[in-house]
Amino acid sequence: MEQFIIYLSLILTGLCLGSFAGALMWRLRAHQLEQDKANSEPVDSKEYKRLKRIINKSVLSDRSQCLSCAYELKWYDLIPLISWISIGGRCRKCRVPIGKLEPLIELGVAVFFVLSYMFWPYPLNDILGIVRFVLWLSAGVGLATLFAYDAKWYLLPDKLNFIVIGIGFVSASLVVLISQDKFSQLFEIAGSIMILSGLYFIIYQLSKGNWIGFGDIKLGLGLALLLADWKLAFVALFAANLLGCIIVVPLMVYKKLKRDSHVPFGPMLIGGFVIAGLFGSYIVNFYLSFLI
């Protein structure tokens, strides 16, 4: 019964925070367009017109609304996943399709929460272990937003990247505090940063930003701090590139992508990070068993 309550709580919390991540994504996009417009950069006029109404609202007056007709959503429109299904994925007032991205984010965060609890490789029998797990889940909400934002607009917003870096710094500091050999743990963290952020910085410099964006470097820093282990960072790097090959190569074969097409790497890096964080220790031990 206890485990059922834990899983149910994780699902419900994941759905609610997934809904928050979806709303945050659109608000970040609105502010990005406002900033681009202020800097005289090209902006999609239709997209700007849709999102302009949610830019300058205060936290107290900000309410979720339809981006097409400005219908302010009622409480029964805000039930994660259920509301979207009940109204057929359309606005209750104007009937314009809402899209599938938002419910996918909600479902994705809920699945992430459940899988994290199922396969969390560290003990949860003391307060510090529980705090580290909560930090992991909190970072996951931000990463879900970054995943969707980069997949849709090929950008990784600095504000959210810095929040993930901050959570990662707190998590890494906690790992050092728990560790009996603090110097070795600091070395592990430094190696993780070099693999997931430093390596991409080198690639960024060599390609002059053509192969990878600077946002990926910042994202890599946050992920490296959260993993706090150079071996897990290497697993994340390998998994991210493997996911890239699995996704990109078939698209190139079927000519859906060209050799010079821009492909967002953030979602693949986040996917590799989740694999490394939850299953990396098993992968490393399995690999080492063949060497020893």
N, C-alpha and C positions, 0 to 999 in steps of 0.2 A: 504493500500500500504506500509506503514511504517513497519508493522509487517511482511509482505511478504519479504521485503528487509532484515530485521533482521534475519528471519529464513533461507533465502537463504545464507546470509553471514555466519551464524553458520554452515550450512551444508558444504559449500565450505571450510571454515577454518578447520572444523573438519576433512574433507577428506584429506586435505593437511597435517595437523599435525598428522593424523593417518598414513600417508605415512612416515612421519619423524619418528614416533614411531616404525614402522616396520623396517626401515633401522637401527635405533639405536639399536634395539634388536640384529640384526646380528653382529653389530660392538662390542657390549658388549660381545657377545658370543665369538667372535674371540679373544678379549683381555683376556677373562677368560681362554680360552684354552692355550694361550701363557703363562699366569701366572702359570697355572697348570703344564705345561711342564717345566717351569723354576724351579718349586718347586719339580720336579721329581714325580709328581702325574700321575696316569694313564690317558691317553688322547686317544680318538678315532682318529686313524691315518687318516682315510678317511675324517672325519669331519675337522680335523686340516688342511689337505691338501686343502680342498675346501675354507676354510676361511682365510688361511695364507696370501693371497694376499691383504687383506683389513686391515691388522694389523698396519703396519708402515707407513701409508700414512698421509700426513699433511692435515689440513683442506682445504687448497686451492687446493690440488691435488686429494682430495678424491672425486670420482665420483661413482655413483651407477653402478653396473655391474652384469652380470650373474655369479652366483657362480659356474657354471659348465664349461663355456667356456671363461669367462672373457670378454665377449662382453660388451663394455661400452654403457650404455643406453643413447639414444638420448632424446631430450626434449619430443618428442611425445610418448616415452615409459614411461614417468614419470607422465602422467596425472592420478591422483588417480582414482582407480576403472575402469575408462573407458579404459585405456590402457590394463589392465589385461583382460578385457572382449573382447576387439578387437582382441587380439592375442591368444585368447583361453586358457589363463593361461599357455602359454609356451614361452620360450625364442624365440625372433624373429629370432635369428641366428641358434642356435643348436637344437631348438624345444624341449628341455628338460622341463618337467613340472616345473613351478615355485612354485606351491603349493597354497593352499587356505588361509593360515594363514595371509599373508600380506593384501589382500583385506578385510578379516574379521576384521582386526585391523582398517583399514581405515573406514569401515562402522561403526564399534563399536564406534569409537571416534566421528564420525559425529552424531550418534544417542545419545550418551552421551551429546554432546553439546546442541542438540535440547531439549532433556528431561530436562536438567538442567535449560534451560531458561523457559520451560513450567511450571515446578514445583518448581522453586526456592522459598523457603519459606521466604526470607528476602526482604525488600524493595530495589529497584534499582533507587531511586529518588535522590541520592546524590553521590558525588565522592567516598566516603569511601565505600558505599554499592556496587558500581560498581567495585572498586578495589578488594573487597573480592570475588565477583563473578568471576572476571578474574583470581584470584589466584586459585579458585576452578577448573576452566577449565584447567589452566596450570598444576595443580596437576593431573588432569584427564589424561593428555597426558602421564605423567610419570607412572601413575598407569596402563594405558593400556599396556605399555611396560613391566612393572613388571608382569602383569596378564599373558601375552603371554609367557614371559620368564619362569616364574615358572611353567606354565602349560606344557611347552615343555621340560624343562631341570631340573625341581624340584629345582630351585635355585632363590634367590632374590638378585641381584647384589647390593653390598654396595653403589657404586657410585650413583645409581639411588635412593636407599633408603634414602641416605643422602640429595639428592636434594628435595625429597618429604618432609622430615623432615624440611628442611630449608624453603620451601614454607609454610608448616604447622605452623612453628614458626612465620613467618611474618603475616600469617592470624590470628593466635591466639592473637598476639600482637595488631593487628588492632581491634579485638573483644573487648579486654580489654580497648583499647583507646576509643571506641564508648560507652562502658557500663557506666551507671551512678553509679553502685555499683561495683567498680573495685575489691574489696576484694572478693565479692561473685562470680564474674566471674573467678577470679584466682582459687577459690575453685572448680568451675565447671570444669575448665581445668585440675586441678590436679586429680579430680575424673575420668575424661575421660582417662587420661594417665594410671591411676591405673587399669582401667577396660580392656583397649585394649592393653596395653603393660606390665604393672606390673603383671597382672594375668597370662599372657603367660610366663613371666619370671619365675614365681613360678613353673608353669607346666614344663618348660624347666629344671629347677634345680631338681625337684623331679624325672623326667623321665631320667635325664642325657642326654637330647637331643634326646631321642628315640621317643617321641610323637610329638615334635614340634621343628622346627629349629630356630636358633637365628635370622635369617633373618625376621621371622614372628614377632619377638619382636620389631625389628627396624621399620618394616612396621606398626605395631600397634601404635608405637609412632607417626609417621607421620599422620596416620589417626585420632588419638586422638586429635592432635593439630588442625587439619582441622575441626573437629566436635566441639571442644571446649565446650562440654556439656556432663556431665556424663550420663544423661538420653539417649541422642542420642547414646553415646558409648555403652550403654547397649543394645539398639535396634540393633546396628550394630553387637554386639557379638551374640545376639540371632539369628539374620537373617543369619549370617555366618554359625553358627552351624546347623540351619535349612536347609540351602542350602546344607551343607555337607551331612546331612542325606538323603535329596532328591536324591542326586547324588550317594552317596556311597552305601546305603542300597540296591537299586535295582541291582547294579553291583555285590554285594556280593551274593544276592539271585540267580542271574543267573551265579554265579561262575566266573565272569570276574575279580573279585578281591578276594584276600585272606585276612584273618584277620591281617596278618602281612605285607600286601602290603603297600608301601609308597604312600600316596596321597598328592599332593600339596595343602596346605591350603590357600596360598596367594590369589588365584583367588576367593575363597569363602569369605575370609575376605574383599577383595575389593568389591565384590558384596554386602555384608552386609553393608559396608560403604556407598555405593551409595544409597541403600534403606534408610538407616538412615538419610543421608544428605538431601535427597529430600522429603522423606515421614515420617521421624521419628517424627516430631512434631505432625503430624496428628495421627500417631499411639499412641503416648504418650497421647494426649488429648482424643482419643477414649477410651483408657484403663482407664484413670482417671475418665471419665464420669460414669463408672460403680462403682467406689469406693466412689464417692461423692454423 
